[in-house]
């Protein structure tokens, strides 16, 4: 497994929340970590700043959409699979997924929600950014959603009544390594390729423990739930 890296710029405030480095206003913390490592400040920010937690939920519900897309699950999975092997740099960043997100409209919205600045996303944990990028590039983003914080991404699906416990190809799968079923404990995210019918699922994920986009086989016991994009066909 790639070595865990944390760069604390002003204060070392690491917490068990994965999928994004979300900066609390005025703290100026930058963290980089693989998806298989619990790190980040989003959970701590929500716990210490209830207004931020409320804002995060409001962002999820306000971002709901009924927009239909002419994109299939197969098309989304094909693009995701084409990215297998893409790796981060020694600083835990440098991927096109992080660079795209840092420059996106959604980054501005999540900065308003969580604090911080665009630069922080360039070396931040990027599993949710990878999922968001695939959605954007295929034209499925209104259904796949976009966020850098896995918990907020999952809550967006739940707020739109597109959340469940059945593995489906093209679904967005959210993990908690402890086996928790609480959305607040989500640590990692990827795409479901298939249900292997043996207690495991095949996935494509960004920001794995190897710092890459990889195909993985995961036990269902680590799955919190699934978000269901409304694909065409």
C-alpha positions in Angstrom: 0.0 0.0 0.0 1.3 3.4 -0.9 2.6 5.4 2.0 0.1 7.7 3.8 1.0 11.3 3.4 -0.3 14.3 5.3 0.8 17.9 4.8 -0.5 20.1 7.6 0.2 23.6 6.6 -1.0 25.6 9.7 -2.6 23.2 12.1 -2.6 19.4 12.2 -6.3 18.7 12.4 -6.8 15.2 10.9 -10.1 13.4 11.4 -11.6 10.2 10.2 -13.5 11.4 7.2 -12.6 10.4 3.7 -13.1 11.4 0.1 -12.1 15.1 0.4 -10.0 17.6 2.2 -12.5 20.2 3.2 -11.1 23.2 4.9 -12.7 24.9 7.8 -12.7 28.7 7.4 -9.6 30.2 8.9 -7.9 26.8 9.7 -5.9 26.6 6.4 -5.4 22.8 6.6 -4.3 20.9 3.5 -4.3 17.1 3.6 -3.5 14.4 1.1 -4.4 10.8 1.7 -5.3 7.5 -0.1 -8.8 6.3 0.1 -7.8 3.4 2.3 -6.6 5.8 5.0 -9.0 7.7 7.2 -8.0 11.4 7.2 -9.5 14.8 6.5 -11.2 17.6 8.5 -14.7 17.5 7.2 -16.2 15.4 10.1 -14.4 17.5 12.7 -15.6 20.7 11.1 -19.2 19.4 11.1 -18.9 18.4 14.8 -17.4 21.7 15.9 -19.4 23.9 13.6 -23.0 22.9 13.5 -23.8 25.6 11.0 -21.4 24.0 8.6 -23.1 20.7 8.9 -26.4 22.3 8.2 -24.9 24.1 5.2 -23.6 20.8 3.9 -27.0 19.1 4.1 -28.6 22.2 2.5 -26.1 22.0 -0.3 -27.0 18.4 -0.9 -30.8 19.0 -1.0 -30.6 22.3 -2.9 -28.5 20.5 -5.6 -31.3 18.0 -6.4 -32.2 17.7 -10.0 -34.6 15.8 -12.2 -32.4 16.3 -15.3 -32.5 13.3 -17.6 -29.3 12.3 -19.4 -28.8 10.3 -22.6 -25.9 8.3 -21.1 -25.9 4.6 -20.2 -24.3 2.8 -17.4 -22.1 1.0 -19.9 -20.8 4.3 -21.2 -19.9 5.6 -17.8 -18.2 2.3 -16.8 -16.2 2.3 -20.1 -14.8 5.7 -19.4 -14.0 4.8 -15.8 -12.2 1.6 -16.9 -10.2 3.6 -19.5 -8.7 5.5 -16.6 -7.4 2.4 -14.8 -3.7 2.9 -14.0 -3.8 6.7 -13.7 -1.7 7.5 -10.7 -1.2 10.5 -8.3 2.2 12.1 -7.8 4.5 11.9 -4.8 2.5 14.7 -3.1 -0.8 12.8 -3.4 -2.0 15.0 -6.2 -1.4 16.0 -9.8 -4.3 14.1 -11.3 -6.6 15.6 -13.9 -9.5 14.8 -11.6 -8.2 17.0 -8.8 -7.2 19.8 -11.3 -10.6 19.7 -13.0 -12.4 19.8 -9.7 -10.3 22.7 -8.3 -11.2 24.8 -11.3 -14.9 23.8 -11.4 -18.0 25.7 -10.3 -18.6 22.9 -7.8 -15.4 23.7 -6.0 -16.6 27.3 -5.5 -19.8 25.9 -4.0 -18.1 23.5 -1.7 -15.7 26.2 -0.6 -18.7 28.3 0.3 -20.1 25.4 2.2 -16.9 24.2 3.9 -14.4 27.0 3.7 -10.9 26.8 2.3 -9.7 27.6 -1.2 -9.4 26.0 -4.7 -5.7 25.1 -4.3 -6.5 22.7 -1.4 -8.2 20.3 -3.8 -5.2 19.9 -6.0 -3.5 17.4 -3.5 -6.7 16.3 -1.7 -8.1 12.8 -1.5 -9.7 12.3 -4.9 -12.0 9.3 -5.0 -15.1 11.4 -5.1 -13.5 13.8 -7.5 -12.8 10.8 -9.8 -16.5 9.7 -9.8 -17.5 13.3 -10.4 -15.1 13.7 -13.3 -16.4 10.6 -15.0 -19.9 11.9 -14.7 -18.9 15.3 -16.1 -16.9 13.8 -19.1 -19.7 11.4 -20.1 -22.5 14.0 -19.7 -24.0 12.1 -16.8 -23.0 14.5 -14.1 -26.6 15.7 -13.3 -27.3 12.0 -12.4 -23.9 11.0 -11.0 -23.5 14.2 -8.9 -20.4 16.0 -8.0 -18.5 16.7 -4.8 -15.1 16.2 -3.2 -16.5 15.0 0.1 -17.8 11.4 0.1 -20.4 12.0 2.8 -21.9 15.0 1.1 -21.9 13.1 -2.2 -23.9 10.2 -0.6 -26.3 12.6 1.1 -27.0 14.1 -2.3 -28.2 10.7 -3.6 -30.3 10.2 -0.5 -31.9 13.6 -0.7 -32.9 12.8 -4.2 -34.5 9.5 -3.3 -31.8 7.6 -5.2 -30.2 5.6 -2.4 -30.4 1.9 -1.7 -28.7 -1.4 -0.8 -28.7 -3.3 -4.0 -25.5 -3.4 -6.2 -26.3 -2.5 -9.8 -23.8 -1.9 -12.6 -23.0 1.8 -12.9 -24.2 2.6 -9.3 -22.0 4.8 -7.2 -20.9 2.7 -4.2 -19.9 4.2 -0.9 -17.7 2.4 1.7 -17.0 2.4 5.4 -14.0 0.2 6.3 -15.5 -0.5 9.7 -18.7 -1.9 8.2 -20.8 1.0 9.5 -24.1 1.7 7.6 -24.2 5.4 8.6 -23.7 7.9 5.8 -21.7 10.0 8.2 -19.0 7.2 8.4 -18.5 7.0 4.6 -14.8 6.9 3.7 -14.5 6.0 0.1 -16.5 5.8 -3.2 -16.3 4.2 -6.6 -18.4 2.7 -9.4 -20.0 -0.8 -9.3 -19.1 -2.9 -12.2 -21.1 -6.0 -11.1 -22.4 -8.0 -8.2 -20.3 -11.2 -8.1 -23.1 -13.0 -6.3 -20.7 -14.3 -3.7 -20.8 -11.5 -1.1 -18.5 -9.3 -3.1 -18.7 -6.6 -5.8 -16.4 -5.7 -8.6 -15.6 -2.0 -8.8 -13.6 0.8 -10.4 -12.3 3.3 -8.0 -10.0 6.3 -7.9 -7.5 7.1 -5.1 -7.1 3.5 -3.9 -4.5 2.5 -1.3 -2.1 2.4 -4.2 -2.8 6.0 -5.2 -4.3 4.9 -8.5 -7.5 4.3 -10.5 -7.9 0.6 -10.1 -10.3 -2.3 -10.5 -11.1 -3.9 -7.2 -13.1 -6.7 -5.6 -14.7 -5.5 -2.4 -16.7 -7.3 0.3 -20.3 -6.1 0.5 -19.8 -5.9 4.3 -17.9 -2.7 3.8 -20.6 -1.1 1.7 -22.7 1.7 3.3 -25.0 1.9 0.3 -25.4 2.8 -3.3 -26.4 5.9 -5.2 -28.4 5.2 -8.3 -27.9 7.6 -11.3 -30.9 7.5 -13.7 -29.1 6.3 -16.8 -30.6 6.1 -20.2 -31.7 2.7 -21.5 
